[in-house]
Amino acid sequence: MRLPVSLLLLGLAGSPLTAATPRTLVFFGDSLTAGLGLENPGVESYPALIAGKIAAAGLPWRVVNAGVSGETSAGGERRIDWVLQQPVDLLVLELGANDGLRGIDPAVTEANLRAIIGRVHASHPSARVVLAGMRMPPSLGEDYERAFAAIFPAVAREEHVALIPFLLEGVGGRPELNQADGMHPTAAGDAVVAETVWRVLRPLL
């Protein structure tokens, strides 16, 4: 499923007393969030697995997967206002990987991420943002690799948002957890990603 035609509502959790007014968690990202290549992204993607964890914990949150395959940080900046038309209480921002693969100047990616965060806070002042860190392979050059990796902790620190240091921790570079393209996790890989994300999200829920 591709957005912005629609958003994928992954789950609704909560007790009977809270189910009428759940808070909204939005995963805003690229193919890693959309679950590209998975047999059933609505079940196997890391946002879907997080929705399952939230339901199991009985927390009053609905989960929306607003991932679009191929999305860059610039595309995300253009799309974010449409996504923000709905209630948003917590947003996981997972963008930048496609920028890196295209060799986009890290300063441009950084500016776009800051702009997205600013728009979230302007539209929903009480919303929390979690930024998912990403890294590039050494094949792109050590200077670029370092500059790209530095984007995410700098933005998180200066914009006062939570940080997932590396979304693909324990998955990146492991063939058994990635699809044939070597870039997108398998269902087993997404399960690892979900645990990485959950460690940061759980205290915020």
Sequence and secondary structure as in RCSB ss.txt:
>XXXX:A:sequence
MRLPVSLLLLGLAGSPLTAATPRTLVFFGDSLTAGLGLENPGVESYPALIAGKIAAAGLPWRVVNAGVSGETSAG
GERRIDWVLQQPVDLLVLELGANDGLRGIDPAVTEANLRAIIGRVHASHPSARVVLAGMRMPPSLGEDYERAFAA
IFPAVAREEHVALIPFLLEGVGGRPELNQADGMHPTAAGDAVVAETVWRVLRPLL
>XXXX:A:secstr
  TTT  EEEEE   TTTTTS EEEEEEESHHHHTTT S HHHHSHHHHHHHHHHHHT  EEEEEEE TT  HHH
HHHHHHHHTTS  SEEEEE  HHHHHTT  HHHHHHHHHHHHHHHHHH TT EEEEE     GGG HHHHHHHHH
HHHHHHHHHT EEES TTTTTTT GGGB TTSSSB HHHHHHHHHHHHHHHGGG 
